[in-house]
Every structure is written in structure tokens, then in C-alpha cells.
């Protein structure tokens, strides 16, 4: 049953962020992207390790901004479709990396025009309502759009977009066209809430890529349980009157957090002050990627 549309600006400011967060960035060819280009699970493994460290108190809460040069991240159900292995191999032969992710949801394409935004937070005492976390991240993303494009931000609604890839109650859309999806993963002492935000490029082309994947992976069997993707339901923010580049959008994210009173400490400064460092190429990240592959592989 679909939820009612949620006006993110009208109901915004949901939840509070910590006064200080550490900023890790892997976008636009910055250091570490080379490793993830070869193994698409690296960014997810990086966050798995980082989340453990947040829960253990070794590092403050984290904002992680990252992109991938070209890949498709599958949900666990996607990987169990009858011809999923062949469909994944066909993407790999086109130079499109594939992986099965552990944060829930269904297949999504990742590329330089898609910015991934993750909040890694210690788990509070008592019951954790994931809807509150989804609302929080939806509000932050909307505020980031509003930083330079208030008219576009005023039109953002959170609701499931029928026909989109990886549909969910907190799809973010303008005019019924989805540009963002949100997922969450919990550990024993910390958790992260994650969004993929389509900033630039063609939403239609990305939708068509995922539609073809499902067509191939399901071997044409429409009775199987997978999203029925209609490419026209997907759009980039640049196509919807929002920010037109990754740099503009990530600057908006920083501005949104500053507006909420959150100070962002660059990871490099954290290392100088405390000695804490974590890179895509670190052994514990590579080990976590191997673990994720073994646990979630088809």
C-alpha cells in the first residue's frame, strides 16, 4: 500500500544532526576512486568499516559523499532472478561494474552523475524509527537543492514513484519523476542511512538500462517479483530545474548541514588531530568487500 505524498519542505527539518560530523569524500576522481572502479563493493565496504568505527567511538558521526564511474548495484532479490548472472555478465562486458549491495532495495545505476549521500550515526538507546532517518536525509537533500534552486526544491515530494527503479516510500521526485532513493543499514552500535541522488545526465537512459537488466535477468517472465521499470519516471535534478553538476549539489549539501548548525571536519584534519585514517585501499576495507561478496553473492 503506497504512502501519501510527503511535502519535504513543508514538513522539513525532521530530526537533528550532530554538532560535528567528519566529511569523507570520494567524488569526481578524488583519491580512492581508482579502487572502486575495479571493485564496485569498495564504497559499500568502506562504509561498513567506517560504521563499525563510528559505533565503537573511534570516529565521530560521518557524512560520506561518493560516486562511482559506472556500475549497477543490485538488491539481493535481483541477484536471485533466473538469469541474473548472465544479465550481470552482459553489463560487465560493456564496462559496467555490478555488485549485490547489502543496504536493501533493488537495482540502481551508479555513475559520475549520481552522488551518493550517506549519514553514519551511532545508534541511540531505545527504539530506532527508520522513517525518522529517511525524513532527515530527505530534508537535507531538499535543503541542498534549495541552496541554489528554491523553486525546484519547493516541488520535491517524498512518495513511491510507480514505475521507477528501486521504488520506495521515500523516493524523492519533482513532478512525479524520481531523482533520489533512500535506504538504510543497521549494525549493533551504529547505522547508516544512504541516498543515491541523480544530479546530471539522462534519467531516461538510466531507467532504460535497468529495465533491460530486469528483462534479461527475468528471462521475459513478467510473473516474477521485480520492479516493472518505466524509464520515463526517472530524471536527473539538472532535468528538473535543480543543480546541474555534482560539484554544485555537494556544495549544497555542505550548505544544508551548515544551516543546521553542523560543523563538517574534513577527514584529513581528523587524521592530523587524532591519527584516525581510513582509505578505500586499506586492508580492512578490502577484507570487508570480500566478506560482502561472499555473503551476498548469488
Secondary structure as the mmCIF struct_conf table of DSSP 4:
data_model
#
loop_
_struct_conf.conf_type_id
_struct_conf.id
_struct_conf.beg_label_comp_id
_struct_conf.beg_label_asym_id
_struct_conf.beg_label_seq_id
_struct_conf.end_label_comp_id
_struct_conf.end_label_asym_id
_struct_conf.end_label_seq_id
HELX_LH_PP_P HELX_LH_PP_P1 UNK A 2 UNK A 5
STRN STRN1 UNK A 6 UNK A 7
TURN_TY1_P TURN_TY1_P1 UNK A 8 UNK A 11
BEND BEND1 UNK A 15 UNK A 15
BEND BEND2 UNK A 19 UNK A 19
STRN STRN2 UNK A 20 UNK A 26
TURN_TY1_P TURN_TY1_P2 UNK A 28 UNK A 29
TURN_TY1_P TURN_TY1_P3 UNK A 31 UNK A 32
HELX_RH_AL_P HELX_RH_AL_P1 UNK A 33 UNK A 38
TURN_TY1_P TURN_TY1_P4 UNK A 40 UNK A 41
HELX_RH_AL_P HELX_RH_AL_P2 UNK A 42 UNK A 55
TURN_TY1_P TURN_TY1_P5 UNK A 56 UNK A 57
BEND BEND3 UNK A 58 UNK A 59
STRN STRN3 UNK A 62 UNK A 66
BEND BEND4 UNK A 69 UNK A 69
STRN STRN4 UNK A 70 UNK A 74
HELX_LH_PP_P HELX_LH_PP_P2 UNK A 75 UNK A 75
HELX_RH_AL_P HELX_RH_AL_P3 UNK A 76 UNK A 79
TURN_TY1_P TURN_TY1_P6 UNK A 80 UNK A 80
BEND BEND5 UNK A 81 UNK A 81
TURN_TY1_P TURN_TY1_P7 UNK A 82 UNK A 83
HELX_RH_AL_P HELX_RH_AL_P4 UNK A 84 UNK A 93
TURN_TY1_P TURN_TY1_P8 UNK A 94 UNK A 95
STRN STRN5 UNK A 97 UNK A 100
BEND BEND6 UNK A 102 UNK A 103
BEND BEND7 UNK A 105 UNK A 105
STRN STRN6 UNK A 108 UNK A 111
TURN_TY1_P TURN_TY1_P9 UNK A 112 UNK A 113
STRN STRN7 UNK A 114 UNK A 122
HELX_LH_PP_P HELX_LH_PP_P3 UNK A 123 UNK A 124
BEND BEND8 UNK A 125 UNK A 126
HELX_RH_AL_P HELX_RH_AL_P5 UNK A 130 UNK A 146
TURN_TY1_P TURN_TY1_P10 UNK A 147 UNK A 148
HELX_RH_AL_P HELX_RH_AL_P6 UNK A 150 UNK A 153
TURN_TY1_P TURN_TY1_P11 UNK A 154 UNK A 155
STRN STRN8 UNK A 156 UNK A 158
BEND BEND9 UNK A 159 UNK A 159
TURN_TY1_P TURN_TY1_P12 UNK A 162 UNK A 163
BEND BEND10 UNK A 164 UNK A 164
TURN_TY1_P TURN_TY1_P13 UNK A 165 UNK A 166
TURN_TY1_P TURN_TY1_P14 UNK A 169 UNK A 170
STRN STRN9 UNK A 172 UNK A 174
TURN_TY1_P TURN_TY1_P15 UNK A 175 UNK A 176
STRN STRN10 UNK A 177 UNK A 186
BEND BEND11 UNK A 188 UNK A 189
STRN STRN11 UNK A 190 UNK A 198
BEND BEND12 UNK A 200 UNK A 201
HELX_RH_AL_P HELX_RH_AL_P7 UNK A 203 UNK A 217
TURN_TY1_P TURN_TY1_P16 UNK A 218 UNK A 220
TURN_TY1_P TURN_TY1_P17 UNK A 222 UNK A 223
BEND BEND13 UNK A 224 UNK A 226
HELX_RH_3T_P HELX_RH_3T_P1 UNK A 231 UNK A 233
STRN STRN12 UNK A 234 UNK A 234
HELX_RH_3T_P HELX_RH_3T_P2 UNK A 237 UNK A 240
TURN_TY1_P TURN_TY1_P18 UNK A 241 UNK A 241
BEND BEND14 UNK A 242 UNK A 242
BEND BEND15 UNK A 245 UNK A 245
HELX_RH_AL_P HELX_RH_AL_P8 UNK A 246 UNK A 259
TURN_TY1_P TURN_TY1_P19 UNK A 260 UNK A 261
HELX_LH_PP_P HELX_LH_PP_P4 UNK A 262 UNK A 262
STRN STRN13 UNK A 263 UNK A 266
HELX_RH_AL_P HELX_RH_AL_P9 UNK A 267 UNK A 274
TURN_TY1_P TURN_TY1_P20 UNK A 280 UNK A 281
BEND BEND16 UNK A 282 UNK A 282
HELX_RH_AL_P HELX_RH_AL_P10 UNK A 283 UNK A 296
#
